[in-house]
Amino acid sequence: MSEEKSLNFIEEIIEEDLKSGKYKSILTRFPPEPNGYLHIGHSKSICLNFGLAIKYGGKTNLRFDDTNPVTEETEYVESIKDDIRWLGFEWANEFYASDYFEQLYGFAVRLIEKGLAYVDDSSSEDIAKQKGSPTVPGVRNQFAERSIEENLQLFADMRAGKYKDGEKVLRAKIDMSSPNMHLRDPLLYRIKHAHHHRTGDAWCIYPMYDFAHGQSDSIEKITHSICTLEFIPHRPLYDWCIEKLEIFPSKQYEFARLNLNYTVMSKRKLLQLVNENHVTGWDDPRMPTISGLRRRGYTPESIRDFAERVGVARRENLIEFSLLEFCVREHLNKISLRRMVVFNPIKVVITNYPDGQTEQLASENNPEDVNGGVRNLPFSKEILIEADDFMENPPRKFFRLAPGGKVRLKSAYIIQCDEVVKNDDGRIKELRCSYIPESKSGTDTSGLKVQGTLHWVNAADAVEVEVREYDRLFRVENPASEEGDFKDYINPDSLTVVTGYAEPSIKEAKPQDRFQFLRKGYYCLDKDSSANKLIFNRTVTLKDGWSKAK
């Protein structure tokens, strides 16, 4: 991407803040809730927050929003840290909202003491009714009239565990007629008797996100708190709490979240896919999770490039999945080792090649990398080519192999098809060809010109591999917006498993090694592989295009 591009609106704000002396340096944060694995949408926020800090010489905190013990697990915490590091970023400090539970409790007490918060005994249904609607003002109930002393005692009793879940809540006392529903005496604390992954059973009351978020930003002195657009109506509450508590005035700014077609990016729905075994786990290569993309063979460089190309905007839009594929294809073309793998083999017997002879032919590992080196390919009398690369009665401009026709074998020789041998049922058993000895790649003196070049493997040395070819997990452009259950739109053909026959150098592959299988696509070695069974995931096809499930 060009360095000479216009600033996005957040960069403009930061540059003005630094120029005016409002801040000497910036501090951003990435605040995930550890209730699932990160997905490609989070990568945009990660790249933005960390990227801004890097660009302007600031820092970024990683803060886990662990205020809901029911859905949060240490497994998710560790996966999030792994994903951020894999993307190429390191945080300045690692914090948790639970680090601030005592301070947050103290902030709530301060609001009560100011007459700005009260304990409410209403049910959640009653609270919802009392809030009214966007066109009808809310009605404050009798519990809002409690004295400061009574509220302080009740809130202390809530903390002490004297009440059941849902029996009482703490609410801010703001404006029940505000056109912004988030200001109609919002909840600040609720009771949850649940074991917390870090604090254990020390707490049975937990702050709501809207209360914990801004105060945590303030405690850390975050200068630019960057959120997605759905938090715009939450910003007045963010500012109100900071103002009333008279604490460091962190500022919230909003940008458009990443919406990707043919993809679901709700962690709740992704968890449902996992729990109901529609996928093999959070890192299933069909999942839009960062761990799934990593397992599929995506590179951190390609995801960072994608985030930069998508950019930072103030309006929502739907991004084409093909842009993400373009980014990874561009990067893999530069770094992937080339290997030959035949999926649907047909045997070729080279009749004039000496019996029992095998020679080693050099082939470049990556023509895009001048330092990529070469590997040796064994070549002998019997080889395998793709069945689709031969036709008995080819159409015009069929530049592959046909009776009497000539093609070049990649990094090897020109061969001519002399005879087609069939089984009793009429199926092709093998092709008998002759090779041109003086046509060897690199030293060709034959003077022959052929238009087709085929990939191949030596039959005696071919390594059988399992190849997993992935398509879109969903068969509609925006599954989240369709009527009915989003699961109804899962693509039944999102995974196809085929057998391949690879050149022997493939046995040196290690998990996550990335390859271009010539004329096929980009693949990486899966973690399920063993010494006896190599499994490759297709990352992306060689060209833009994929099968839309009907």
N, C-alpha and C positions, 0 to 999 in steps of 0.2 A: 504493500500500500504506500502511496505517496506521502512523504512527510509534510508536503506543502498543502495542507487542507485547512479549511476554515474551522474555527473553534466551535465545539458544541456549546449549548447554552450553559451547562454546568461549568465548563472550563472558563467561559466568560465571567461567570459569577466569582469563581475562585480567583481569577486574575485581578478582578476589580477589588476583591477583599484583601489580597496581598498588596496591591498597589496603594490602596488607601491606608494601609497599616492596621486594618481591623484585626488581622492575624499576622503573626510573624511566620508561622508555618501552619500547614493544614494537617488535620487528623481525621481520617475516615474510619469506617468500620464495616465489617460484613457480619450481619447478625442472624445466622440461620437457627431455626428451631430444630433440635435433634430428634425429629419424629419421622425420619425417613432419609433416604439417600438423596444427594444433590442431583438435579437434572440439568439439561442443557440451558434451561432458562436461568438457572442460578449462575451459570458461567458468565453470562452477560454482566450480572451484578458484580461478580468477583473481579472480572477484568476491568470494570469501570472503577470500582472502589480502590483496588490495588494500583491500577494504571494511573489514576489521578494522583495518588500519593507519590508514585515513582516520578511522574512527570514534573511535579512541583516540589520535589524534595521533602515530602512529608512522610507520614507513617499511616499504617492501617492496623486496627485492632481486629482480632477475631473474637466475637462475643456470642456465646451460645444463649439463645433465648429459651432457657429451660424453666419456664414458669408453669408448665402443664405436666405433672409427673405421670399422668395416666398413659401418655403416648410417647414418652421420651426414653431412649435407651443409650447406654454407653457405646453399643455397637455403632449407632448412627453418629455419635460424636467422633469416633475414630475414623469412620469412613469419610466424613466431611473433611477432616484434617488431611487425610491421604489424598483426596481429590484436589484440594487447594494446592498442596505441594506438587502434585502431578502436573497441574496446570502451570506451574512455574513461579508460584508466589510464596512468600513467607511473611507472616504477620509479626508486628512489633510486640504485641502482648496478647496473651490468651486469657480471656475473661469469660465469666458465666453470669447470667442474671442472678443466679443463686448466690453468687459472691456478695450481692448487694441486698439480700433479703432483710437483713437487720436495718440497713439504711432506708430501704424502701418502706419498711414498717414505720420507721421514724418519720419519714415524709408524710405518710398517711395520718399519723398522730398529729403532725403539725397542721394539716388541713382541718382535722376535727377541731383542734384548739382554736382555729381561726373561724370556726362556724361554717366551713366550706365542705364538710363531708359528714355523712350520717349513716347509721346502721339501719338497714331496712329488713323487715321480717317478711315482706311480700314474696309470693311465689314468682318464679320466672314468667309464668303466664300472666299474672297480674301486672308485673312490671312492664311487660310488653304492651298490655292494653293501656296502662296509664301513660305511656309515652306518646300515645296518639298516633298520628300519621303525618306525612309530609304536608298535608293540607289542614290537619286538625291539631291544635295545640295539645300538649300533654297536660296531665293533672297530677300535681304533687300530692302524695298520700300523707296520712297522719304521722307516719314514722319520721318524716322530715322535720317534725316539730320537737323532736327529742332534744333535751339539753346537751350542752357540750359535755358535762360531767357524765351523763348517762351514756352518751355515745362512746366516750373514752373507756368506760367500764365494759360496755358490751363488746367493743372491739378487742379489749384485752381478754375477755372471756372467749371470744372467737379463737384467738390465738392459743388459748389454754386448752382448747379442745372440748369445750362444754356444749357445743352444738353439733348437730348432724350436718352432712352435706346438704346444701341448698336451704338450710333453715334460716340463715341470715346472710346478707351481703353488705359490703361497704360501698356507698355511692357518693360521688361528688355532688355538691349542691351548686348547680350553675344556672340553667334557664330552661324550664320545661316548655316554653313557647318558642324556643329558638328554631329557625328554619332548618338548622343543621341538627339532625336527629342525634348525632354523637355528643351534642352538648346538653341533651335533656337528661340531666342527672345520671351520667354514665356510671357503670360498675367499676370500682377500683380493686376490690378484693372479693374472692369467693372462698368458700370452705371446701377443701378436698382432703379427705382422710386417705391419702395414698402415699406409698413409699416413693421417695425421690431418689433418682440415680446418683445424686451427690450428697444431699443433706439427710438422706435416710428418712426417719420419722420425726425429725426435729420440728418440722412445720406441718400444720394442717390447714393453713390459709395461704393462698397464693395470689400474687398481684395479677391483674389482667394485663394483656399485652400493651394496651394503650397507656397504662400507668407505668409499667416497667420500662417501656421503650425510651421515652423521652428522658426519664430520670437517670437511666443507665447511661444514655448519651451524655447527660450533664455531668455525672460523676466522673466519667472518663475525659471530659472536656473535648468531646467530638465537635469539630468546627462545622463539618458539612455532613449531615445525616441524610443519605441518599436512599430514597424509597421508590417503589413503583406507584403508578398513577392511582391505584385504588386507595392509597393512603391520603389523597388530597383532602377528603372530608374529615380525616382524623387530625389534620394539622392544627386546627384551632384548639383542640383539646391538648395536644402536645404543647402548644405555646401557653395555654392557660395554666397548666400544671407548673411549668417552669416559672412563669410570672408570679403565681401565687406563692410558690415555695421560695422565690427569690434566690435561685441557684444559677449556675453557669448557663448562659442562654445559647445552647446548641440550636442550630437551625435545620429544618427539614426541607429537602428539595425532592421533587418527584420527576421520574422519567417513565417512558413507556416500557412495560415489561416485554419480554420476548414471547411472541406467539408464533408457533411453527406449525405449518399445515401437516395433515396426516399424523398428528401427534397429540397425546394427552399429557399435560404437565401438572396435573393436580396430584400432590403427594398422596392424598387420600385414595384417589383412583389408581395410582400406581401400586399402592399397598394392596388394594383389592385385587389387582392383576396377579400379584405375588401370592397372596393368601389363597386365592381360588385356583392357583396352578395354571393360569393361562400362559405364564412364562415360568422359567426355571428359577428365577430369583431376581433380586434388584440389579444384578450385573448381567442378566440375559442380554445378549448382543442386540436384541430387537428393542430393548428398553431405551428411552431417551435419557436415562441417567448417565452421569459422567462415567461411572464405573462400567456401565453397559457399553458406552461408546469406546471406552478404553479397551475393553475386552474384544470389541469388534475390530479394533485396529486403528481407530482414530488417534491422531497425534495431538499433544497439547498445542503445538504451533498452529495446527489447522483450526482448532477451536478458538484460539486467541485471534487468528485472522478473521474468522467468521464473526466474532463479537465486534471487531473493529469495522468490518464491512457493514454490519447491521446498523451500527452507529447509535447515537443517543438522540431520542426524539421526545416530543411532548404529546404525540398522538399515537394511539394504538394502531397497529397494522399487523397483517398476517404475512409472515416471512415464508418464502418457498424453501422446503427442505432441500431442494436441489442446490441452493446456495451453499449449504453446509457440505453437501457432497462435492461441490466444485472446489471448496477450500481444501478438503482432505485429499482430493484427487491431485490438485496442484502440488501439494507438499509430498505426497507419496511418490509422485513421478520423479521427484528429485532425489529421494532417499532410499527407495525400495530396491532390494536386490531382485534381479530378473531370474526367473526359473521357468522351466518348461514342464507342464503337467497336462496329460491327456485324460479327458473325462470319459469319452465314449470311444474306446480304441478299436482300430482295425489294424491287423498285422500286415506289415510290408516285408516281403522277402526280397533282398537285393541279390539277384541271381548271379551276378558277375563279381560279387565281393568275395574275397578268399574265405573258405571255410575255416573256422577256428580262430580267425584274426579279430583282434579288437584294437582300435587306435583311440588315442585321447585327442579330442579337438578342443581348442580354446574358444571360450565365449565370454563376452564382456559381462560383468556383474551389473553395471548400470551405465548405459551410454550417456546419461545426464551428468555423471560424476567422473571427472578426468582421473580421479584417484581411486576409482572403484575397483580396479584390478580385474582379473579374469578368473574363470574356473575351468576345469577340464570336464568334458563330456565324453563318456565312452560311446564308441560307434562300432557296430559290427553288422553282421549279415541280416539280422532281423530287428526291425524297429516297430514302434507303434505310432500311428498318426490318428487324428480325429476322424471318425467316420464321416462327419459332415464336410470334411475337406476332400471327399471323393464323390464324383457323380459319374455314372455310366453314360448318361445322356444329358450333358450339361447345357444350360441356356447360354446365350451369348454373354460375353464378358464375365464368364466364370473363370476366375484366375487361379483356381486351385487344381487338384489333380483329376485327370480324366484319361480314359484309354488313349494311348498314343501321345498324351500330353506330358509336358515337362514342368517341374517346379523345383525351387531350391529348398533344401532343408536348412533351417536356421543354423548358421555357424558350421555347416557341413558341405554337402555336395548337391549338385543338380541330379535329380533322378527322373527317369521316364517310365511311365506305366506301360508294361508290355502285355500283361495278361491278368484277367480277373478270374479267380478261382471261387466257385460257389459250392455250398453244401447241397444235399439232395433236395432240401426244401426251397432252394433258390436264393437263399441268403448268402451274402458275400462272406467267404471264409478268409481269404487273404488276397493281397495284391502282389503280383510279381513284377518287380521293377528292375531296371539296370541303372547303374550310376556312372557318371562321367568322371573318371579319376582325376583329370586335369582341371576340374571345376571346383576344387576345394576352396572354401571361403578364405580370403586373405591372400591366396596365391593362385587365383583362378587365371588360367591361360587358355581356357576353352573357346573364348570368344562368343559363347552362347548368351543370349539375353532371354530371361524369363520374367514373367510379371507377378508370379505368386511365390511367396515364401511361407513355408509351413513350420510349425513347431512339432516336436517329436521327442520320443524317449527311446533309449535302447531297451529292447524287450528283455534281455537277460538281466539288466540291472535296475529295472523299473521298481520303484518303491510305492506300494499301495497306500493311499492316504484317504481319509474321510474329509469331505469338503461340505461345509454348511453354508448354503447360499441364502441370504436374508433379503426379504422384501419389506415393504411398509407393514407395520404391525396393524394399522387400521386402513380400511379400504375407502374411507370417505375423507374429504379434505379437512373438515373441522368436526371430528367426532363428538367433541364436548357440546356442540350446539345442536346436534341432531336430536330428534324426538326419541323417546324410549331410553333404554339402558345403553350406555356407551359400549358395553361389552358386545352388544349385538352387531357392532361394526368392526369387530376384529377380523382381520384378513386371514382366512383359513390356509392360505398359501404363503404365509409370511416366512416359513422355513422349509427349505428343500435340502435333503441330504443326498449327496452323490458320491460315488467312488472315483478317485483319480489315480493316475499312475505317473509318478514324478521321477525326475532325474535323480540320481543317487545323492547329489550334494544336499538334497532336502533333509537328509538324516542329521545334518549338523545344526538344524534350526533349534532355537530356544524359544520358550514362551514369550509372546509379544514381538518376536521378530517379524518384520513386515516384508512382503514380497509382492512383486508383480508377476503373476502367472501370465506368460506371454499370450496375448490375444484373448485373455479371459477377464482379468480384473486384478484388483488388489486384495491381498489376503494376509492374515496373520495367524501364527500358531496359537491355538487355544490352550488354556490352562488344564483342560481335561486330557491333554495328550499324555502318552506314555512312550517308553522306548519301543513298545510293540505296536502302538497305534498313534499315528500322527493325525491330529485334527486341525483343520484350517477353517477360519471364519472369513467369509467374504466381507471386506470392508465396504467396497464400492466398485461399481463396474468401471470399465475403461473409459466409457463415454457416458454422457448424460442420457439417462433413459432407464425406465424400469417398468415392470408389468403392473398395470392397474387391475386389481382383482375385481371381477364382476360379481 
